[in-house]
């Protein structure tokens, strides 16, 4: 009897990683992919942010401290406009969720905690009905 691979039964969930540092985009994409999710990236540059236009996004991970003229709150607003209803998890080196980004986020993870990032992504996506 032939059995189908699990990948055919379970649709991969896609996580959009948004950061101003290309090396962080690569690092967090690898972590997310090793956690069993698809990862796509968006690089925030000085005054621009190019979000993927035709991608299906199930969750966004957003770096809070962007060294650009565009703030994380600006990016969160753009994410909400481009991907309505998609949860945003904030990633930062600060100790707690900053007040200005809190209204846009469903979760907060400190940088350097990849297991916590994957757990937050998994628990958030398991609670959403996409």
C-alpha positions in Angstrom: 0.0 0.0 0.0 1.3 3.4 -1.0 1.2 6.2 1.6 1.5 9.9 0.7 4.3 11.9 2.3 3.2 14.1 5.1 4.0 17.2 3.1 1.1 16.4 0.8 -1.4 16.4 3.6 -0.2 19.4 5.5 0.0 22.8 3.9 3.1 24.6 4.8 2.5 27.9 6.6 4.4 30.9 5.4 6.2 33.4 7.7 7.3 36.8 6.4 10.5 38.0 8.1 11.0 41.8 8.1 14.3 43.4 9.1 16.8 46.0 8.0 19.8 43.7 8.2 20.2 41.1 5.4 22.2 38.8 7.7 19.4 38.8 10.2 16.9 38.0 7.4 19.0 35.0 6.4 19.5 33.8 10.0 15.9 34.0 11.0 14.7 32.5 7.7 16.9 29.5 8.4 15.6 29.1 12.0 12.0 29.4 10.7 12.6 26.9 7.9 14.2 24.4 10.2 11.1 24.8 12.4 9.0 23.5 9.6 7.7 26.7 8.0 8.3 28.4 4.7 10.1 31.7 5.1 10.0 34.7 2.9 11.8 38.0 3.6 11.3 41.8 3.2 14.3 44.1 3.6 13.6 47.5 5.1 16.0 50.1 3.6 16.5 53.7 4.4 13.1 55.0 3.3 11.7 52.0 1.5 10.1 48.6 2.2 9.2 46.2 -0.6 6.7 43.7 0.6 6.0 40.6 -1.5 2.9 41.4 -3.6 1.4 38.1 -4.5 2.6 35.9 -1.6 0.4 34.1 0.8 1.6 35.2 4.3 0.3 33.4 7.4 2.4 35.4 10.0 4.9 38.2 10.0 8.0 38.5 12.2 9.1 42.1 12.5 12.3 43.4 14.0 11.5 46.3 16.3 14.8 48.3 16.1 15.1 49.3 12.5 18.0 51.6 11.7 16.0 53.3 9.0 13.7 56.3 8.6 10.8 53.8 8.5 9.9 52.7 12.1 8.6 49.3 13.1 5.2 50.9 13.7 5.2 52.2 10.1 6.0 48.7 8.9 3.3 47.2 11.1 0.7 49.5 9.6 1.9 48.6 6.1 1.7 44.9 7.0 -1.8 45.3 8.2 -2.8 47.1 5.0 -1.1 44.6 2.7 -2.0 41.4 4.6 -5.2 42.1 6.6 -5.6 39.8 9.6 -2.1 38.4 9.5 -0.6 38.2 13.0 2.6 40.1 13.7 5.2 38.8 16.1 7.8 41.5 17.2 11.4 40.5 17.6 13.8 42.7 19.5 16.7 42.9 21.9 14.7 45.0 24.5 13.3 43.2 27.6 9.6 43.6 26.9 7.2 44.7 24.2 7.5 48.4 23.5 4.2 50.3 24.0 4.1 51.9 20.6 4.2 48.5 18.7 2.0 46.6 21.2 -1.4 47.4 19.5 -0.1 45.8 16.2 1.4 42.7 17.6 0.2 39.3 18.9 3.5 38.3 20.4 6.9 39.4 21.4 10.2 37.4 21.4 13.6 38.6 22.4 16.4 38.1 19.9 18.7 35.2 20.6 15.8 32.9 21.6 15.1 30.8 18.5 13.2 28.1 20.4 10.9 30.7 21.8 10.4 32.3 18.4 9.4 28.9 16.9 7.1 28.2 19.8 5.4 31.6 19.4 5.0 31.1 15.7 3.6 27.6 16.1 1.2 28.6 18.9 0.0 31.7 17.0 -0.6 29.8 13.8 -2.3 26.9 15.5 -4.8 29.4 16.9 -5.5 31.0 13.5 -7.9 29.5 11.0 -6.2 30.0 7.6 
